[in-house]
Amino acid sequence: MTRAALVLLAFLPLALAAQEKDPSPKKNQTKVVSSTRANMSSKSDDGSSTELETGTDFVSSLDTNAPQQPSAKPPQPPKPLDRPKLKIPGSMVGYIDNAVIGTQVRVRFDAAFHDNAPDRAEFFYAQCSCISGPGPNPVVADLNFQQLYMYAEYAPVKRFSFFADVPVRWIQPQSIAVPGTPPLTNEVGLSDVAAGFKLAALASSNQYLTFQFQAYFATGNASTGLGTNHYSAEPALLYYLRFSDRIALEAQVGDSHPIGGSSCPQPCNTNSTMMNPPLPNSQGFAGDVFFYGLGPSYVLYRGENVQIAPAIELVGWRELGGFVTDSATAKPLYQEAVSADRTNIVNLKVGARTMVGAHNSFYIGYGHQLTHAVWYKEIVRAEYRYTF
């Protein structure tokens, strides 16, 4: 017993020393957690100590038996991005007036061929007897012409805009109806300037219903075939409907009403001949012209920056009064004016518009007569449009 007691007494100090060097796991974990909490704490703006949330997560990872702390804010699903509404691409046709209101500039060039009655109702130019020249005035039986239009439109708000259109005209008489009269010469110069406004009753990403009013001013020289010799007021309704991102339909209806103009039987100048038979003084040579049009378009090609949309248009006019010089019976001292009332003119137009980027647009089209009466038998149109 004595020897056993001595042995135990000898090993007792070694056991105590070993216990001090190897503490229990629980006490060690508590020290680590305390150290971690101390390191992950921070001070708020008012000086108070705030424990970071990562400290709790770190404790939980060390102690699997520790209760799970609920998250302060549950994760929120990402909000869907607000996609901008598709902007209406604008008119795709080339002859029907544009119902879409916006700020834009446009340059348009027309080349028309074989106008056999250019003074009909003074819609294109003044009556033939107003063309000056030595001796009896010639009556044009066939005329080619070109016009360059410079158009600008400004829209201060979505539903309203005002515009101006300045045309320059070239005319080339091809033949005259009266043998022995002096030859006609080509002419060039400013034609009748137009200005007006648009007001949209409907304006959305899919359709526009727009009232348009424009006035024509007698700025062209009527004595050389560059103007109509009168003012005109032209109200119209314009419509644009987009069925899908590729198919659209455009339409117009309106009336061109003359104000003033040539009267009969009074001569227009000292060289002109009297109309035979005389026309009542209450009637002028000019007359109202009712016009209409319908044109669908289809975006055939759509690239990253380029779109190509063919279009077909049916455009018509109906004379509601006025007169026209009858070239078939014209003689040096005898120019008969016949009524232009109820004359119908219908043209078919085909073309394509190319959209480049978000602002640039090009149109090329061709028109042909469908009726016996014409403003021209054929027409070619080229146009550039920049939309702001």
Contacts in CASP RR format, 6 or more apart in sequence:
PFRMAT RR
TARGET T0000
AUTHOR 0000-0000-0000
METHOD contacts of the structure
MODEL  1
MTRAALVLLAFLPLALAAQEKDPSPKKNQTKVVSSTRANMSSKSDDGSST
ELETGTDFVSSLDTNAPQQPSAKPPQPPKPLDRPKLKIPGSMVGYIDNAV
IGTQVRVRFDAAFHDNAPDRAEFFYAQCSCISGPGPNPVVADLNFQQLYM
YAEYAPVKRFSFFADVPVRWIQPQSIAVPGTPPLTNEVGLSDVAAGFKLA
ALASSNQYLTFQFQAYFATGNASTGLGTNHYSAEPALLYYLRFSDRIALE
AQVGDSHPIGGSSCPQPCNTNSTMMNPPLPNSQGFAGDVFFYGLGPSYVL
YRGENVQIAPAIELVGWRELGGFVTDSATAKPLYQEAVSADRTNIVNLKV
GARTMVGAHNSFYIGYGHQLTHAVWYKEIVRAEYRYTF
29 62 0 8 1.000
29 63 0 8 1.000
32 62 0 8 1.000
33 58 0 8 1.000
33 59 0 8 1.000
33 62 0 8 1.000
33 63 0 8 1.000
36 55 0 8 1.000
36 58 0 8 1.000
36 59 0 8 1.000
37 51 0 8 1.000
37 55 0 8 1.000
37 59 0 8 1.000
40 51 0 8 1.000
40 52 0 8 1.000
40 54 0 8 1.000
40 55 0 8 1.000
40 58 0 8 1.000
41 49 0 8 1.000
41 50 0 8 1.000
41 51 0 8 1.000
41 52 0 8 1.000
42 49 0 8 1.000
42 50 0 8 1.000
42 52 0 8 1.000
43 49 0 8 1.000
43 50 0 8 1.000
44 50 0 8 1.000
53 72 0 8 1.000
56 69 0 8 1.000
59 66 0 8 1.000
60 66 0 8 1.000
60 68 0 8 1.000
60 69 0 8 1.000
85 205 0 8 1.000
86 205 0 8 1.000
86 245 0 8 1.000
87 205 0 8 1.000
87 358 0 8 1.000
88 100 0 8 1.000
88 204 0 8 1.000
88 205 0 8 1.000
88 206 0 8 1.000
88 208 0 8 1.000
88 240 0 8 1.000
88 242 0 8 1.000
89 242 0 8 1.000
89 248 0 8 1.000
89 307 0 8 1.000
89 355 0 8 1.000
90 98 0 8 1.000
90 100 0 8 1.000
90 240 0 8 1.000
90 387 0 8 1.000
91 98 0 8 1.000
91 99 0 8 1.000
91 100 0 8 1.000
91 240 0 8 1.000
91 250 0 8 1.000
92 248 0 8 1.000
92 250 0 8 1.000
92 297 0 8 1.000
92 299 0 8 1.000
92 309 0 8 1.000
92 311 0 8 1.000
92 353 0 8 1.000
93 250 0 8 1.000
93 295 0 8 1.000
93 297 0 8 1.000
93 311 0 8 1.000
93 313 0 8 1.000
93 349 0 8 1.000
93 353 0 8 1.000
94 311 0 8 1.000
94 313 0 8 1.000
94 349 0 8 1.000
94 351 0 8 1.000
94 353 0 8 1.000
94 363 0 8 1.000
94 365 0 8 1.000
94 381 0 8 1.000
94 383 0 8 1.000
95 313 0 8 1.000
95 315 0 8 1.000
95 349 0 8 1.000
95 367 0 8 1.000
95 381 0 8 1.000
96 238 0 8 1.000
96 250 0 8 1.000
96 251 0 8 1.000
96 252 0 8 1.000
96 293 0 8 1.000
96 294 0 8 1.000
96 295 0 8 1.000
96 313 0 8 1.000
96 315 0 8 1.000
97 212 0 8 1.000
97 236 0 8 1.000
97 238 0 8 1.000
97 252 0 8 1.000
98 238 0 8 1.000
98 240 0 8 1.000
98 250 0 8 1.000
99 200 0 8 1.000
99 208 0 8 1.000
99 209 0 8 1.000
99 210 0 8 1.000
99 238 0 8 1.000
99 239 0 8 1.000
99 240 0 8 1.000
99 250 0 8 1.000
99 252 0 8 1.000
100 208 0 8 1.000
100 210 0 8 1.000
100 240 0 8 1.000
101 155 0 8 1.000
101 158 0 8 1.000
101 159 0 8 1.000
101 160 0 8 1.000
101 161 0 8 1.000
101 198 0 8 1.000
101 200 0 8 1.000
101 203 0 8 1.000
101 208 0 8 1.000
101 210 0 8 1.000
102 153 0 8 1.000
102 155 0 8 1.000
102 161 0 8 1.000
102 387 0 8 1.000
102 388 0 8 1.000
103 153 0 8 1.000
103 154 0 8 1.000
103 155 0 8 1.000
103 161 0 8 1.000
103 387 0 8 1.000
103 388 0 8 1.000
104 152 0 8 1.000
104 153 0 8 1.000
104 385 0 8 1.000
104 386 0 8 1.000
104 387 0 8 1.000
104 388 0 8 1.000
105 151 0 8 1.000
105 152 0 8 1.000
105 153 0 8 1.000
105 385 0 8 1.000
105 386 0 8 1.000
106 149 0 8 1.000
106 150 0 8 1.000
106 151 0 8 1.000
106 152 0 8 1.000
106 153 0 8 1.000
106 383 0 8 1.000
106 384 0 8 1.000
106 385 0 8 1.000
106 386 0 8 1.000
107 148 0 8 1.000
107 149 0 8 1.000
107 150 0 8 1.000
107 151 0 8 1.000
107 383 0 8 1.000
107 384 0 8 1.000
108 148 0 8 1.000
108 149 0 8 1.000
108 151 0 8 1.000
108 381 0 8 1.000
108 382 0 8 1.000
108 383 0 8 1.000
108 384 0 8 1.000
109 146 0 8 1.000
109 147 0 8 1.000
109 148 0 8 1.000
109 149 0 8 1.000
109 381 0 8 1.000
109 382 0 8 1.000
109 383 0 8 1.000
110 146 0 8 1.000
110 147 0 8 1.000
110 149 0 8 1.000
110 379 0 8 1.000
110 380 0 8 1.000
110 381 0 8 1.000
111 144 0 8 1.000
111 146 0 8 1.000
111 379 0 8 1.000
111 380 0 8 1.000
111 381 0 8 1.000
112 144 0 8 1.000
112 145 0 8 1.000
112 146 0 8 1.000
112 147 0 8 1.000
112 375 0 8 1.000
112 376 0 8 1.000
112 378 0 8 1.000
112 379 0 8 1.000
112 380 0 8 1.000
113 144 0 8 1.000
113 376 0 8 1.000
113 377 0 8 1.000
113 378 0 8 1.000
113 379 0 8 1.000
114 142 0 8 1.000
114 143 0 8 1.000
114 144 0 8 1.000
114 174 0 8 1.000
114 374 0 8 1.000
114 376 0 8 1.000
114 377 0 8 1.000
114 378 0 8 1.000
115 124 0 8 1.000
115 142 0 8 1.000
115 143 0 8 1.000
115 144 0 8 1.000
115 145 0 8 1.000
115 374 0 8 1.000
115 375 0 8 1.000
115 376 0 8 1.000
115 377 0 8 1.000
116 141 0 8 1.000
116 142 0 8 1.000
116 143 0 8 1.000
116 327 0 8 1.000
116 374 0 8 1.000
117 324 0 8 1.000
117 325 0 8 1.000
117 327 0 8 1.000
117 373 0 8 1.000
117 374 0 8 1.000
118 124 0 8 1.000
118 125 0 8 1.000
118 128 0 8 1.000
118 140 0 8 1.000
118 143 0 8 1.000
118 145 0 8 1.000
118 225 0 8 1.000
119 125 0 8 1.000
119 126 0 8 1.000
119 127 0 8 1.000
119 128 0 8 1.000
119 140 0 8 1.000
119 285 0 8 1.000
119 324 0 8 1.000
119 325 0 8 1.000
120 319 0 8 1.000
120 324 0 8 1.000
120 340 0 8 1.000
120 343 0 8 1.000
120 373 0 8 1.000
120 375 0 8 1.000
121 258 0 8 1.000
121 285 0 8 1.000
121 286 0 8 1.000
121 287 0 8 1.000
121 288 0 8 1.000
121 289 0 8 1.000
121 319 0 8 1.000
121 321 0 8 1.000
121 322 0 8 1.000
121 323 0 8 1.000
121 324 0 8 1.000
121 340 0 8 1.000
122 228 0 8 1.000
122 229 0 8 1.000
122 230 0 8 1.000
122 258 0 8 1.000
122 261 0 8 1.000
122 262 0 8 1.000
122 285 0 8 1.000
122 286 0 8 1.000
122 287 0 8 1.000
122 322 0 8 1.000
123 228 0 8 1.000
123 256 0 8 1.000
123 286 0 8 1.000
123 287 0 8 1.000
123 289 0 8 1.000
123 317 0 8 1.000
123 375 0 8 1.000
124 228 0 8 1.000
124 375 0 8 1.000
125 171 0 8 1.000
125 222 0 8 1.000
125 225 0 8 1.000
125 226 0 8 1.000
125 227 0 8 1.000
125 228 0 8 1.000
125 229 0 8 1.000
126 222 0 8 1.000
126 223 0 8 1.000
126 225 0 8 1.000
126 227 0 8 1.000
126 228 0 8 1.000
126 229 0 8 1.000
126 230 0 8 1.000
126 261 0 8 1.000
126 262 0 8 1.000
126 268 0 8 1.000
126 285 0 8 1.000
127 229 0 8 1.000
127 262 0 8 1.000
127 268 0 8 1.000
127 285 0 8 1.000
127 323 0 8 1.000
127 325 0 8 1.000
127 337 0 8 1.000
128 137 0 8 1.000
128 138 0 8 1.000
128 139 0 8 1.000
128 140 0 8 1.000
128 325 0 8 1.000
128 335 0 8 1.000
129 137 0 8 1.000
129 139 0 8 1.000
129 267 0 8 1.000
129 268 0 8 1.000
129 272 0 8 1.000
129 273 0 8 1.000
129 275 0 8 1.000
129 325 0 8 1.000
129 335 0 8 1.000
130 137 0 8 1.000
130 222 0 8 1.000
130 223 0 8 1.000
130 229 0 8 1.000
130 262 0 8 1.000
130 268 0 8 1.000
130 269 0 8 1.000
130 272 0 8 1.000
131 137 0 8 1.000
131 138 0 8 1.000
131 140 0 8 1.000
131 184 0 8 1.000
131 223 0 8 1.000
131 224 0 8 1.000
131 225 0 8 1.000
132 223 0 8 1.000
132 224 0 8 1.000
132 269 0 8 1.000
132 271 0 8 1.000
133 182 0 8 1.000
133 271 0 8 1.000
134 182 0 8 1.000
134 271 0 8 1.000
135 181 0 8 1.000
135 182 0 8 1.000
135 271 0 8 1.000
136 178 0 8 1.000
136 181 0 8 1.000
136 271 0 8 1.000
136 273 0 8 1.000
136 332 0 8 1.000
136 333 0 8 1.000
137 181 0 8 1.000
137 271 0 8 1.000
137 272 0 8 1.000
137 273 0 8 1.000
137 335 0 8 1.000
138 173 0 8 1.000
138 176 0 8 1.000
138 177 0 8 1.000
138 178 0 8 1.000
138 181 0 8 1.000
138 182 0 8 1.000
138 184 0 8 1.000
139 176 0 8 1.000
139 177 0 8 1.000
139 178 0 8 1.000
139 325 0 8 1.000
139 327 0 8 1.000
139 330 0 8 1.000
139 335 0 8 1.000
140 173 0 8 1.000
140 175 0 8 1.000
140 176 0 8 1.000
140 177 0 8 1.000
140 184 0 8 1.000
140 327 0 8 1.000
141 174 0 8 1.000
141 175 0 8 1.000
141 176 0 8 1.000
141 177 0 8 1.000
141 327 0 8 1.000
142 173 0 8 1.000
142 174 0 8 1.000
142 175 0 8 1.000
143 171 0 8 1.000
143 172 0 8 1.000
143 173 0 8 1.000
143 174 0 8 1.000
144 171 0 8 1.000
144 172 0 8 1.000
144 174 0 8 1.000
145 169 0 8 1.000
145 170 0 8 1.000
145 171 0 8 1.000
145 172 0 8 1.000
145 376 0 8 1.000
146 169 0 8 1.000
146 170 0 8 1.000
147 167 0 8 1.000
147 168 0 8 1.000
147 169 0 8 1.000
147 170 0 8 1.000
147 191 0 8 1.000
148 167 0 8 1.000
148 168 0 8 1.000
149 165 0 8 1.000
149 166 0 8 1.000
149 167 0 8 1.000
150 165 0 8 1.000
150 166 0 8 1.000
150 167 0 8 1.000
150 168 0 8 1.000
151 163 0 8 1.000
151 164 0 8 1.000
151 165 0 8 1.000
151 166 0 8 1.000
152 163 0 8 1.000
152 164 0 8 1.000
153 161 0 8 1.000
153 162 0 8 1.000
153 163 0 8 1.000
153 198 0 8 1.000
154 161 0 8 1.000
154 162 0 8 1.000
154 163 0 8 1.000
155 161 0 8 1.000
158 200 0 8 1.000
158 203 0 8 1.000
159 199 0 8 1.000
159 200 0 8 1.000
159 203 0 8 1.000
160 197 0 8 1.000
160 198 0 8 1.000
160 199 0 8 1.000
160 200 0 8 1.000
161 197 0 8 1.000
161 198 0 8 1.000
162 195 0 8 1.000
162 196 0 8 1.000
162 197 0 8 1.000
162 198 0 8 1.000
163 195 0 8 1.000
163 196 0 8 1.000
163 197 0 8 1.000
163 198 0 8 1.000
163 214 0 8 1.000
164 193 0 8 1.000
164 194 0 8 1.000
164 195 0 8 1.000
164 196 0 8 1.000
165 193 0 8 1.000
165 194 0 8 1.000
165 195 0 8 1.000
165 214 0 8 1.000
166 190 0 8 1.000
166 193 0 8 1.000
167 190 0 8 1.000
167 191 0 8 1.000
167 192 0 8 1.000
167 193 0 8 1.000
167 194 0 8 1.000
168 188 0 8 1.000
168 189 0 8 1.000
168 190 0 8 1.000
168 191 0 8 1.000
169 187 0 8 1.000
169 188 0 8 1.000
169 189 0 8 1.000
169 190 0 8 1.000
169 191 0 8 1.000
169 220 0 8 1.000
169 225 0 8 1.000
169 226 0 8 1.000
169 227 0 8 1.000
170 186 0 8 1.000
170 187 0 8 1.000
170 188 0 8 1.000
170 189 0 8 1.000
171 186 0 8 1.000
171 187 0 8 1.000
171 188 0 8 1.000
171 225 0 8 1.000
171 226 0 8 1.000
172 186 0 8 1.000
173 184 0 8 1.000
173 185 0 8 1.000
173 186 0 8 1.000
176 183 0 8 1.000
176 184 0 8 1.000
177 327 0 8 1.000
177 328 0 8 1.000
177 330 0 8 1.000
178 330 0 8 1.000
178 331 0 8 1.000
178 332 0 8 1.000
180 332 0 8 1.000
181 332 0 8 1.000
187 224 0 8 1.000
187 225 0 8 1.000
187 226 0 8 1.000
189 220 0 8 1.000
189 221 0 8 1.000
189 226 0 8 1.000
190 219 0 8 1.000
190 220 0 8 1.000
190 221 0 8 1.000
190 226 0 8 1.000
191 219 0 8 1.000
191 220 0 8 1.000
191 226 0 8 1.000
191 227 0 8 1.000
192 216 0 8 1.000
192 217 0 8 1.000
192 218 0 8 1.000
192 219 0 8 1.000
192 220 0 8 1.000
192 227 0 8 1.000
192 228 0 8 1.000
192 232 0 8 1.000
193 216 0 8 1.000
193 217 0 8 1.000
193 219 0 8 1.000
194 214 0 8 1.000
194 215 0 8 1.000
194 216 0 8 1.000
194 217 0 8 1.000
194 234 0 8 1.000
195 214 0 8 1.000
195 215 0 8 1.000
195 217 0 8 1.000
196 212 0 8 1.000
196 213 0 8 1.000
196 214 0 8 1.000
196 215 0 8 1.000
197 212 0 8 1.000
197 213 0 8 1.000
197 214 0 8 1.000
198 210 0 8 1.000
198 211 0 8 1.000
198 212 0 8 1.000
198 238 0 8 1.000
199 210 0 8 1.000
199 211 0 8 1.000
200 208 0 8 1.000
200 209 0 8 1.000
200 210 0 8 1.000
200 211 0 8 1.000
201 209 0 8 1.000
201 210 0 8 1.000
201 211 0 8 1.000
202 208 0 8 1.000
202 209 0 8 1.000
205 242 0 8 1.000
206 241 0 8 1.000
206 242 0 8 1.000
207 239 0 8 1.000
207 240 0 8 1.000
207 241 0 8 1.000
207 242 0 8 1.000
208 238 0 8 1.000
208 239 0 8 1.000
208 240 0 8 1.000
209 237 0 8 1.000
209 238 0 8 1.000
209 239 0 8 1.000
210 237 0 8 1.000
210 238 0 8 1.000
210 239 0 8 1.000
210 240 0 8 1.000
211 235 0 8 1.000
211 236 0 8 1.000
211 237 0 8 1.000
211 238 0 8 1.000
212 235 0 8 1.000
212 236 0 8 1.000
212 237 0 8 1.000
212 238 0 8 1.000
213 233 0 8 1.000
213 234 0 8 1.000
213 235 0 8 1.000
213 236 0 8 1.000
214 234 0 8 1.000
214 236 0 8 1.000
215 231 0 8 1.000
215 232 0 8 1.000
215 233 0 8 1.000
215 234 0 8 1.000
216 228 0 8 1.000
216 231 0 8 1.000
216 232 0 8 1.000
216 234 0 8 1.000
217 231 0 8 1.000
218 227 0 8 1.000
218 228 0 8 1.000
218 229 0 8 1.000
218 230 0 8 1.000
218 231 0 8 1.000
219 227 0 8 1.000
220 226 0 8 1.000
220 227 0 8 1.000
221 227 0 8 1.000
222 228 0 8 1.000
222 229 0 8 1.000
223 269 0 8 1.000
228 258 0 8 1.000
228 261 0 8 1.000
228 286 0 8 1.000
229 261 0 8 1.000
229 262 0 8 1.000
229 268 0 8 1.000
230 258 0 8 1.000
230 259 0 8 1.000
230 260 0 8 1.000
230 261 0 8 1.000
230 262 0 8 1.000
230 286 0 8 1.000
231 258 0 8 1.000
231 259 0 8 1.000
231 260 0 8 1.000
232 256 0 8 1.000
232 257 0 8 1.000
232 258 0 8 1.000
232 259 0 8 1.000
233 256 0 8 1.000
233 257 0 8 1.000
233 259 0 8 1.000
234 254 0 8 1.000
234 255 0 8 1.000
234 256 0 8 1.000
234 257 0 8 1.000
235 254 0 8 1.000
235 255 0 8 1.000
236 252 0 8 1.000
236 253 0 8 1.000
236 254 0 8 1.000
236 255 0 8 1.000
236 291 0 8 1.000
237 252 0 8 1.000
237 253 0 8 1.000
237 254 0 8 1.000
238 250 0 8 1.000
238 251 0 8 1.000
238 252 0 8 1.000
239 249 0 8 1.000
239 250 0 8 1.000
239 251 0 8 1.000
239 252 0 8 1.000
240 248 0 8 1.000
240 249 0 8 1.000
240 250 0 8 1.000
241 248 0 8 1.000
241 249 0 8 1.000
241 250 0 8 1.000
242 248 0 8 1.000
243 249 0 8 1.000
245 299 0 8 1.000
246 298 0 8 1.000
246 299 0 8 1.000
246 302 0 8 1.000
247 296 0 8 1.000
247 297 0 8 1.000
247 298 0 8 1.000
247 299 0 8 1.000
248 296 0 8 1.000
248 297 0 8 1.000
249 294 0 8 1.000
249 295 0 8 1.000
249 296 0 8 1.000
249 297 0 8 1.000
250 294 0 8 1.000
250 295 0 8 1.000
250 296 0 8 1.000
250 297 0 8 1.000
251 292 0 8 1.000
251 293 0 8 1.000
251 294 0 8 1.000
251 295 0 8 1.000
252 291 0 8 1.000
252 292 0 8 1.000
252 293 0 8 1.000
253 291 0 8 1.000
253 292 0 8 1.000
253 293 0 8 1.000
254 290 0 8 1.000
254 291 0 8 1.000
254 292 0 8 1.000
255 288 0 8 1.000
255 289 0 8 1.000
255 290 0 8 1.000
255 291 0 8 1.000
255 320 0 8 1.000
256 288 0 8 1.000
256 289 0 8 1.000
256 291 0 8 1.000
257 287 0 8 1.000
257 288 0 8 1.000
258 286 0 8 1.000
258 287 0 8 1.000
258 288 0 8 1.000
260 284 0 8 1.000
260 286 0 8 1.000
261 284 0 8 1.000
261 285 0 8 1.000
261 286 0 8 1.000
262 268 0 8 1.000
262 284 0 8 1.000
262 285 0 8 1.000
262 286 0 8 1.000
263 281 0 8 1.000
263 283 0 8 1.000
263 284 0 8 1.000
263 285 0 8 1.000
264 275 0 8 1.000
264 278 0 8 1.000
264 279 0 8 1.000
264 280 0 8 1.000
264 281 0 8 1.000
264 283 0 8 1.000
264 284 0 8 1.000
264 285 0 8 1.000
264 323 0 8 1.000
264 337 0 8 1.000
265 274 0 8 1.000
265 275 0 8 1.000
265 278 0 8 1.000
265 279 0 8 1.000
265 281 0 8 1.000
266 281 0 8 1.000
267 273 0 8 1.000
267 274 0 8 1.000
273 332 0 8 1.000
273 333 0 8 1.000
273 334 0 8 1.000
273 335 0 8 1.000
275 335 0 8 1.000
275 336 0 8 1.000
275 337 0 8 1.000
276 334 0 8 1.000
276 335 0 8 1.000
276 336 0 8 1.000
277 336 0 8 1.000
279 285 0 8 1.000
279 323 0 8 1.000
279 337 0 8 1.000
283 322 0 8 1.000
283 323 0 8 1.000
284 322 0 8 1.000
284 323 0 8 1.000
285 322 0 8 1.000
285 323 0 8 1.000
285 337 0 8 1.000
286 322 0 8 1.000
287 319 0 8 1.000
287 320 0 8 1.000
287 321 0 8 1.000
287 322 0 8 1.000
287 340 0 8 1.000
288 319 0 8 1.000
288 320 0 8 1.000
288 321 0 8 1.000
289 317 0 8 1.000
289 318 0 8 1.000
289 319 0 8 1.000
289 320 0 8 1.000
290 317 0 8 1.000
290 318 0 8 1.000
290 320 0 8 1.000
291 315 0 8 1.000
291 316 0 8 1.000
291 317 0 8 1.000
291 318 0 8 1.000
292 315 0 8 1.000
292 316 0 8 1.000
293 313 0 8 1.000
293 314 0 8 1.000
293 315 0 8 1.000
293 316 0 8 1.000
294 313 0 8 1.000
294 314 0 8 1.000
295 311 0 8 1.000
295 312 0 8 1.000
295 313 0 8 1.000
295 314 0 8 1.000
296 311 0 8 1.000
296 312 0 8 1.000
297 309 0 8 1.000
297 310 0 8 1.000
297 311 0 8 1.000
297 353 0 8 1.000
298 309 0 8 1.000
298 310 0 8 1.000
298 311 0 8 1.000
299 307 0 8 1.000
299 308 0 8 1.000
299 309 0 8 1.000
300 308 0 8 1.000
300 309 0 8 1.000
300 310 0 8 1.000
301 307 0 8 1.000
301 308 0 8 1.000
305 356 0 8 1.000
305 357 0 8 1.000
306 354 0 8 1.000
306 355 0 8 1.000
306 356 0 8 1.000
306 357 0 8 1.000
307 354 0 8 1.000
307 355 0 8 1.000
308 352 0 8 1.000
308 353 0 8 1.000
308 354 0 8 1.000
308 355 0 8 1.000
309 352 0 8 1.000
309 353 0 8 1.000
309 354 0 8 1.000
309 355 0 8 1.000
310 350 0 8 1.000
310 351 0 8 1.000
310 352 0 8 1.000
311 350 0 8 1.000
311 351 0 8 1.000
311 352 0 8 1.000
311 353 0 8 1.000
312 348 0 8 1.000
312 349 0 8 1.000
312 350 0 8 1.000
312 351 0 8 1.000
313 348 0 8 1.000
313 349 0 8 1.000
313 350 0 8 1.000
314 346 0 8 1.000
314 347 0 8 1.000
314 348 0 8 1.000
314 349 0 8 1.000
315 346 0 8 1.000
315 347 0 8 1.000
315 349 0 8 1.000
316 344 0 8 1.000
316 345 0 8 1.000
316 346 0 8 1.000
316 347 0 8 1.000
317 344 0 8 1.000
317 345 0 8 1.000
317 346 0 8 1.000
317 375 0 8 1.000
318 342 0 8 1.000
318 343 0 8 1.000
318 344 0 8 1.000
318 345 0 8 1.000
319 340 0 8 1.000
319 341 0 8 1.000
319 342 0 8 1.000
319 343 0 8 1.000
319 344 0 8 1.000
319 345 0 8 1.000
320 341 0 8 1.000
320 342 0 8 1.000
321 339 0 8 1.000
321 340 0 8 1.000
321 341 0 8 1.000
321 342 0 8 1.000
322 339 0 8 1.000
322 340 0 8 1.000
322 341 0 8 1.000
323 337 0 8 1.000
323 338 0 8 1.000
323 339 0 8 1.000
323 340 0 8 1.000
324 337 0 8 1.000
324 338 0 8 1.000
324 339 0 8 1.000
324 340 0 8 1.000
324 343 0 8 1.000
325 335 0 8 1.000
325 336 0 8 1.000
325 337 0 8 1.000
326 335 0 8 1.000
326 336 0 8 1.000
326 337 0 8 1.000
326 338 0 8 1.000
329 336 0 8 1.000
330 336 0 8 1.000
343 373 0 8 1.000
344 371 0 8 1.000
344 373 0 8 1.000
345 369 0 8 1.000
345 371 0 8 1.000
345 373 0 8 1.000
345 374 0 8 1.000
345 375 0 8 1.000
346 369 0 8 1.000
346 370 0 8 1.000
346 371 0 8 1.000
347 367 0 8 1.000
347 368 0 8 1.000
347 369 0 8 1.000
347 370 0 8 1.000
347 374 0 8 1.000
347 375 0 8 1.000
347 379 0 8 1.000
348 367 0 8 1.000
348 368 0 8 1.000
348 370 0 8 1.000
349 365 0 8 1.000
349 366 0 8 1.000
349 367 0 8 1.000
350 365 0 8 1.000
350 366 0 8 1.000
350 367 0 8 1.000
351 363 0 8 1.000
351 364 0 8 1.000
351 365 0 8 1.000
351 366 0 8 1.000
352 363 0 8 1.000
352 364 0 8 1.000
352 365 0 8 1.000
353 361 0 8 1.000
353 362 0 8 1.000
353 363 0 8 1.000
354 361 0 8 1.000
354 362 0 8 1.000
354 363 0 8 1.000
355 361 0 8 1.000
356 362 0 8 1.000
358 387 0 8 1.000
359 386 0 8 1.000
359 387 0 8 1.000
359 388 0 8 1.000
360 384 0 8 1.000
360 385 0 8 1.000
360 386 0 8 1.000
361 383 0 8 1.000
361 384 0 8 1.000
361 385 0 8 1.000
361 386 0 8 1.000
361 387 0 8 1.000
362 382 0 8 1.000
362 383 0 8 1.000
362 384 0 8 1.000
362 385 0 8 1.000
363 381 0 8 1.000
363 382 0 8 1.000
363 383 0 8 1.000
363 385 0 8 1.000
364 380 0 8 1.000
364 381 0 8 1.000
364 382 0 8 1.000
364 383 0 8 1.000
365 380 0 8 1.000
365 381 0 8 1.000
365 382 0 8 1.000
366 378 0 8 1.000
366 379 0 8 1.000
366 380 0 8 1.000
366 381 0 8 1.000
367 378 0 8 1.000
367 379 0 8 1.000
367 380 0 8 1.000
367 381 0 8 1.000
368 377 0 8 1.000
368 378 0 8 1.000
369 376 0 8 1.000
369 377 0 8 1.000
369 378 0 8 1.000
END
